């Protein structure tokens, strides 16, 4: 073999390897985002079909709260498991396991013959979603490690755009085919994510040592716990809005299309604001973004309290979406910044745990509360979130 042919051969092989790595990275990104879309659409579409589920099974408001909260509680438990084993074992295999459980749970819900089976499916779906969801930001940021904030905000914006148009595009389908079609869609999206996931390199993100992390390190990081408190309060308020508004609108005879339009405003605002913020989150501007969220959330509830027309309700939804964008990816970014590197997966799982527990607590405590009491409670949650942010952001400012 000539020197030239040997040289050409040596150049071709690295190119093939780079192409293969690029293809694997793309599959990782697409599979992660596909699963995340299903996870986020659960927030968008399930509130839309809650009135139909209530009618189908002849449920009381407290039973409807259980349909909503059984999923949230299971997510909160699942993310702890996902975070622990994600830090200790092959992240992609753990991710795939969670996706399978999410898909099976959604299928059970779609064909549930009674309320008990419905709850069982919601529990399995939530537990699976809890396992894979904390691994999504890890997979994305490790695939593109040089711009972690940007990939997180792009991820959030993309899933937000899909979630925006899902209620608009599917409201008529839900009316004609039934609420069950929503959960069939979840199962299909999760199946696509699973197929793409198993085609990626099996051990690419496997830690070098398969052992459980030293959780004691977590208790020495006070800033990350303040971020968790911030997440608990902001997500609790947002979740209560998503739960209660569709039921209230159904009670005053709003159509599914109208409710879908108002809910779509949340995600459209979330996506637009997230897109606008994508180049700010990796700079000191992140402190302004994080501080804005509690004000936007509190303002949204005050708008609903004082004004009841559809235009004002849409504005309120848009404010919630903007507050969600300002708190979602930036808070995850700060969790990863403050957390010990060896505990990255457990900390992203605790991120989601505190978010879901905040939502569960808000729905459980305020589901049957009076309107004024609910608004006052949300304003209080926003104030607590603001105090937490002012404390932990001192470190960001100093750096």
C-alpha positions, 0 to 999 in steps of 0.5 A: 500500500502506498503512503498516499493510500495509507494516509487516505485510509487513515483519514476516512476512518475518523470521518466515519467515526465522527459521522457515526458519533454525530448520528448517535448524538442526533438520535439521542437528542431526538429520542430525548425530545420526543419522550419529553414532548409526550411528558409535556403534552401530558400537562397540556392535554390532560387538563383539557380532557379532565371534564370529559373524564369526570363525566365518563366515570361520573366522578366528584371533584375530589376524585378528579383531583386524584386522577390528576394527583396520582400521576403527579405523586408517581412522577415525584417518586419515579424521579428519585428512582431515576436519579439514583440509578441514573447516576449509578448505571447506564443512563440510556437504559434507565431512560428506555425503561422509564419510556416503556413504563410511561407508554404502558401506563398511557395504554392502560388509561386509554382502555381503563374499564373503571376508575381503579384501572384508570388510577393504576394506569396513571400511577404506572405512567407517572412512575415511568415518566418520573424515571426518564424525565430527569435524564433528559436534561443530562442526555441533552447537556452531555451531548452538547456540553459547551452550551448547556443553557442554550440546549435546555432552553431550545428543548423547552421552547420546542416542546412548548411549541408542540404543546401549544398547538396540541390543544388547538389541533386535537380539541376537535379530535377529542370531541369526536373520538373521545378523551382516550385518544389523548393517551393513545397519542402519549403511548405512540410518542413514547414508542417512537422515543424508545425506538430511537433510543435503542439505536444509539450507542449503548454505553456512551454515557455510562459512568465509570463506576456503577455504585450509588452516589454519596448523598451526604454531599447533597446536604452541604449544598444550601443553594441547591435546596433554595432552588428546590424551594423556588421550584416547589412554589412556582410549579405548584402555582402553575400546576394549580392553574392548569388543574383548576381553570379547565374545570371552572371553564367547563362549569360555566359552559365553555366549549372544549375548543375555547378551553383548548384555545386558552390553554394553548396560550400558556404554551405559546407564551412559554415557547415564545418567551423561552425562544427570546431568552435562549441567548440570555440564560448562559449569562448573568441575565439569568438572575433577572429571568428567575426573579421575573417568574414569581411576579408573572405567576402572581399577576396571572392569578390577579388578572383572573380574579378581577376579570373574567372575559375570554380575552382576560383569561387568555392574557392570564394564561399567557402570563402563566406561560411566560412565568413558566418559561422564566422558571423552568429551564433556568432553574434546572440550569441553576440546579446543575450549577450548584449540585456536586457533579457526581450527583447531577442525575439525582439533583435533576430528579429532585428538581422534578420531584419538588416541582411535582410535589408543589403541584400535588400540594397546591391541587390537594389543598386548594382544589375546593378552596374559595376563589379568593383564598386560592388567589391569596395562596398563590400570591403567597407561594410567589412571594416565598419563591421570590425570597428563595431566588433573592438568596440563591442568586447572590452566588450567581451575581458574585460569580 
